[in-house]
Amino acid sequence: MMDHLPKILITGVNGQVGFELQRSLAPLGQLIPVSRSQLDLADVSAVTALLDKLQPDVIVNPAAYTAVDKAESDQATAHAVNVAAPAAMAQWVKDNNALIVHYSTDYVFDGEKTQAYIEEDGVNPQSVYGATKQQGEAAITDITNRHIILRTSWVFGAYGHNFLKTMLRLAAEREALSIVNDQIGAPTSAALIADVTAHIVRDYLAFGEEFIDECTGIFHLATDGETSWHGYAQYVITLAEQAGMKLKIRATDVKGIPSSDYPTPAKRPANSRLNTEKLKTVFDLQLPKWQDGVSHAFAMIHNQK
């Protein structure tokens, strides 16, 4: 137990996960929310300088270069934000006996495994984004054991831009819709990611070095179950139908297509399923079905209108 009010720095507070972290971490200490305008993660010297100034006990770092296709032609910036900045944070954490909670992605895998990925599976990213996120993981783990890295997938929320909101907009605008049906994963809400993070940070603040010795490492965090982007779209539009929204297309009319029919600059994993047994065991957690989070976020979005 710390003998002072813990200082928790959150990066990327204008992103989906950063927004929710401000809610979930608020009961645990003094929050220091930092937006991109306050800290440019592409400037490594600025990262270290800010940490020296603020002296956080915990760094929670959801900020990342996440423009998957743009990263293919903007490798330098993606590397600076996804690799160099987390490495600088990890070095500061090591030097100051703090903790970093960092987020990674299913894109570190090639997506060719037939089962859900476990943490120990070999990484083989197929895109610049995936490669920089994997290199960021490696930089942190090489520098310090004072880390929690949460790999997650298909993130969405009631706040920010995401697939759920895009489907609602397109269903109201278009009479035909084709969505990829051969990429499989589990839509995971930013709210759940934030709540699990708070659970972990609370354990660290309570147990300190015992936590560092027994609980740190890489963990997979995703909801239970699986679907395709096509199935995800159909579920969202079904919710909209049930809520009486004005739509131009029904869920049953959404066409499923192979990813080869929808080429993108960056390759996406065909299998994004993440095995979460390690997370659930170490932190004594249960994870909801993916439909639960989607339904909750939909209700929040719909009620805002």
ZAVO-497551 format. One line per 4 residues: number of its first residue (from 1); for each residue z, x, y of C-alpha. Coordinates in steps of 0.001 Angstrom, whole numbers, plus 500000, padded with zeros to 6 digits. Example, Ala and Ser with C-alpha at 12.3 -4.5 7.8 and 13.67 -1.06 7.14 Angstrom:
<rs>
1) 507800/512300/495500 | 507140/513670/498940
</rs>
This chain:
<rs>
1) 500000/500000/500000 | 498997/501410/503381 | 501695/501887/506028 | 499384/500753/508831
5) 496904/497958/509488 | 493796/499120/507617 | 490638/499638/509643 | 487525/498318/507889
9) 484156/499264/509347 | 481220/496991/508483 | 477660/498105/509200 | 474641/495831/509521
13) 476673/492836/510667 | 473555/490924/511716 | 472206/490955/508155 | 472870/488351/505487
17) 475634/490264/503693 | 477079/491809/506850 | 477430/488370/508389 | 479413/487083/505398
21) 481547/490234/505140 | 483025/489526/508566 | 484417/486307/507116 | 485584/487595/503739
25) 487209/490833/504937 | 488955/489355/507993 | 492294/488722/506196 | 492527/492327/504957
29) 492766/494401/508110 | 491299/495279/511478 | 487558/494704/511278 | 485168/497000/513113
33) 481769/495237/513010 | 478815/497453/513891 | 475270/496213/514474 | 472024/498181/514466
37) 472062/498261/518281 | 475467/499969/518157 | 474610/502413/515371 | 471155/503635/514413
41) 471498/504690/510784 | 468335/506752/511129 | 470396/509124/513322 | 472742/510897/510916
45) 474631/512756/513634 | 475417/509422/515290 | 476838/508135/511998 | 479310/510994/511656
49) 480224/510893/515339 | 481052/507195/515189 | 483162/507621/512063 | 485066/510485/513706
53) 485724/508250/516694 | 486759/505102/514804 | 488583/506660/511822 | 488119/503749/509380
57) 490084/503500/506162 | 487206/501682/504461 | 483463/501824/505206 | 481523/498795/503958
61) 477818/499553/504247 | 475405/496656/503678 | 472988/498056/506275 | 469761/499348/504719
65) 466037/499683/505183 | 464990/496620/503179 | 461394/496026/504289 | 460103/496697/500775
69) 456377/496738/501538 | 456676/498442/504931 | 458652/501274/503327 | 455523/502357/501462
73) 454060/503575/504777 | 457353/504342/506573 | 458971/506680/504096 | 460748/508880/506644
77) 462716/506019/508174 | 463494/504486/504785 | 464841/507857/503611 | 466941/508375/506723
81) 468579/504942/506517 | 468866/504607/502718 | 469647/508205/501769 | 470757/510435/504645
85) 473064/507905/506317 | 474960/506936/503131 | 475269/510640/502281 | 476863/511281/505672
89) 479246/508373/505133 | 480172/509681/501684 | 480912/513142/503095 | 483121/511634/505783
93) 484928/509505/503194 | 485555/512591/501060 | 486860/514602/504012 | 489109/511791/505242
97) 490385/510222/501989 | 488768/506867/502744 | 486606/504539/500605 | 482945/503578/500904
101) 481589/500307/499514 | 477813/500600/499372 | 475133/498198/498132 | 472109/498967/496007
105) 469424/497048/494175 | 467665/496144/490947 | 464664/498046/492372 | 466196/501301/491069
109) 464903/500174/487647 | 461263/499845/486561 | 461783/496298/485273 | 460326/496987/481823
113) 463527/496549/479784 | 463609/493305/477814 | 467379/492817/478208 | 469593/492725/481294
117) 470184/496185/482744 | 473568/497859/482336 | 474884/500444/484793 | 474198/503348/482433
121) 470505/502548/481931 | 468088/505178/483175 | 466693/504590/486648 | 462951/504659/487301
125) 462112/503118/490702 | 458527/502009/491223 | 458525/501775/495029 | 459576/503838/498044
129) 462309/501311/498760 | 463631/501553/495200 | 463392/505341/495223 | 465324/505696/498480
133) 468021/503291/497316 | 468371/505259/494065 | 468525/508539/496003 | 471202/507008/498210
137) 473240/506125/495135 | 472854/509662/493805 | 473841/511221/497128 | 477051/509209/497283
141) 478048/509817/493666 | 477290/513556/493977 | 479475/513919/497063 | 482570/511878/496256
145) 484250/509677/493682 | 485726/507572/496502 | 482977/504983/496227 | 482105/501533/494970
149) 478362/500949/494627 | 477343/497354/493985 | 473811/496842/492701 | 472642/493316/493356
153) 469433/491274/493323 | 467522/488447/494993 | 469987/488112/497877 | 469998/484940/499959
157) 472325/483111/502298 | 472687/480279/504768 | 472342/482916/507515 | 469277/485110/508006
161) 465790/485148/506537 | 465274/484737/502788 | 463248/483104/500011 | 465310/479904/499991
165) 464607/479187/503649 | 460961/480163/503277 | 460499/477678/500433 | 462054/474874/502471
169) 459721/475621/505362 | 456598/475886/503210 | 457397/472694/501283 | 457458/470846/504601
173) 454206/472443/505796 | 451926/472789/502754 | 450464/470434/500196 | 449894/473252/497691
177) 452163/476162/496790 | 451738/478991/494256 | 454734/481145/493319 | 455032/484134/490976
181) 456422/483148/487555 | 456563/486459/485674 | 459371/488175/487607 | 462834/487242/486297
185) 466206/487604/487993 | 469280/485831/489343 | 469408/484636/492962 | 472693/485975/494345
189) 474319/484651/497497 | 475485/486871/500322 | 478694/484837/500365 | 479452/485757/496742
193) 478685/489423/497397 | 481071/489353/500356 | 483821/487587/498409 | 483615/490062/495525
197) 483684/492907/498034 | 486872/491514/499575 | 488464/491280/496129 | 487643/494954/495494
201) 488745/496168/498934 | 492038/494306/498564 | 492659/496123/495280 | 491956/499477/496954
205) 494279/498738/499870 | 497006/497685/497435 | 496727/500507/494904 | 495219/503445/496818
209) 494761/506583/494750 | 495428/504726/491496 | 492378/502606/492357 | 490310/505742/493068
213) 491274/507198/489686 | 490554/504054/487646 | 488147/501676/489381 | 485442/503498/491326
217) 481794/503837/490312 | 478590/501803/490109 | 478762/498102/489239 | 476214/495322/488830
221) 476855/492185/490863 | 474673/489143/490293 | 475164/485510/489380 | 475103/484220/485819
225) 471860/482916/484368 | 468272/483757/485159 | 465097/482243/486561 | 461687/483202/487903
229) 460656/483005/491551 | 458682/479926/490496 | 461732/478311/488887 | 463826/479247/491917
233) 461294/477581/494241 | 461228/474441/492131 | 465027/474218/492169 | 465168/474589/495962
237) 462507/471933/496500 | 464276/469611/494049 | 467422/469923/496172 | 465372/469108/499262
241) 463871/466050/497533 | 467316/464809/496527 | 468546/465271/500117 | 465719/463106/501454
245) 463952/465847/503394 | 460382/465207/504524 | 458183/467321/502269 | 454458/467643/501647
249) 454857/468848/498063 | 457067/467948/495120 | 458845/470490/492943 | 456744/469569/489920
253) 453560/470346/491863 | 454478/473964/492630 | 452063/476158/490686 | 453253/479203/488753
257) 451061/482324/488974 | 451245/485858/487550 | 452258/488635/489950 | 448778/490114/489477
261) 447490/487154/491504 | 449778/488064/494397 | 449351/491815/494984 | 451780/493583/497337
265) 451911/497183/498646 | 455163/497801/496731 | 455562/497023/493059 | 458359/494578/492138
269) 460353/494818/488882 | 459308/492201/486314 | 462878/492158/484978 | 465606/492136/487636
273) 468386/490891/485386 | 471654/492798/485793 | 474419/492804/483183 | 477705/492184/485051
277) 480235/492619/482239 | 481581/495894/483664 | 482344/494317/487055 | 483952/491262/485492
281) 486120/493380/483187 | 487295/496031/485656 | 488067/493605/488478 | 489039/490544/486400
285) 486350/488304/487871 | 484177/485398/486848 | 480733/484943/488388 | 479154/481533/489054
289) 475772/480319/487888 | 472921/481090/490278 | 472319/477380/490894 | 475821/476987/492375
293) 475238/479445/495195 | 471768/478098/495941 | 473103/474534/496120 | 475929/475585/498440
297) 473640/477532/500789 | 471142/474672/500794 | 473883/472228/501794 | 474924/474481/504654
301) 471352/474856/505891 | 470616/471148/505556 | 473813/470135/507349 | 472956/472402/510282
305) 469847/470355/511028
</rs>
